[in-house]
Amino acid sequence: MYKIERFVGNSHVGPDGRLTLGAAVDFMQDCSGFQLDSEKQLSEYFRKNNVTMFLVSRQINVHKPVFYGERVDVVTTIYQLKNSYGFRNTNIYDEKGQVRISSYAGGAFIDLERRRATTVPAEVTATVPMEEKFSGMEYLPRKIRLPKADGEGGGAPVIMDGMRVCRYHIDKNAHMNNSKYLQLAQECIPEDFPIAVARIEYKTAAKLGDVLIPYTYITEDGVRIVSLQDGKGGIFANVEFRRDREAEPTEV
């Protein structure tokens, strides 16, 4: 287990005072990154062989909103690690130890020089401690299936204006930071859409100057799917938002 402490400030919340999903993912990424750095043999292998781990997918479950001024613990644990990929839980807890936001994520080892998947020796991955898989959330598939244009599962998408990758979107791996895909996709759903679950499937890393064109689908059960594409059939990421039914207004 690896834990960091965070206080929720103005730069982390929206106009309603709630921790934004983008900020929550930033908290999770920080915790996961520091945890990888703390694994001495693994981080040494990464450094010597120019290898890192890229995120492939993430699911986020909002159990209860986090608000401005709260102190939270961000905790990450690895529950599966193979020579080419791994899975982890990264959860946000309040001061009483109650889970407010949970997530699971999958990542793949990448050779940064060749820009392709690679493997890490078993004797290196064996040094990383494994822990139990978090049982307090439903695990949905990491792949997001887009509805068919013929109407099956939601019909044709609404195509919106493209969004250009700017310098402030870029992280130390020289591509768009993982949380930015989520933030761009949120611009394509209604502001009053109460999110209970968000899923992100990363396909191709967006780089500075790329234009991400949102293809937005609404499924028969009200799920919103935003496919961020290059306009030529290539997909940068697919993002799915599931509604919090309990947060919806009820008729009197």
QUICOR-V254439 format. One line per field, one symbol per residue. psi: psi as a letter, one per 30 degrees, with the letter a starting at -180 (. if undefined). burial: b if it has 16 or more other C-alpha atoms within 10 Angstrom, else e. Layout:
# QUICOR-V254439
psi->???
burial->???
This chain:
# QUICOR-V254439
psi->kkklkkkjaefflafggkkleeeeeeeeeeeeeeeeefjeeeeeeeefghklkkkelkkkkjeklklkfkklkjkkkkfkjaffllklkjlklafggkkekllkkklkkkjfefhlkllkkefefffkkklkkkgglkjlkfkjkklkfgfkgfaklkklklkkkleffkafgglkkefeeeeeeffglkegjjkekkkkjkekkklkflkjjkjkkjlfggkkkjjjlgfgfkkekkkkkkkjeffkkkk.
burial->eebbeeebeeebbeeebbbbbbbbbbbbbebbeebbeeeebbbebbeeeebbbbbbbbbbbbbeebbbbebbbbbbbbbbbebbbbbbbbbbbbeeeebbbbbbbbbbbbbbeeeebbebeeebbeebeeeeebeeeeeeebebebbeeeeebbbbbebeebeebeeebbeeeebbbbbbbbebbbebbeeebbbbbbbbbbbebbbeebbbbbbbbbbeeeebbbbbbbeeeebbbbbbbbbeeeeeeeee
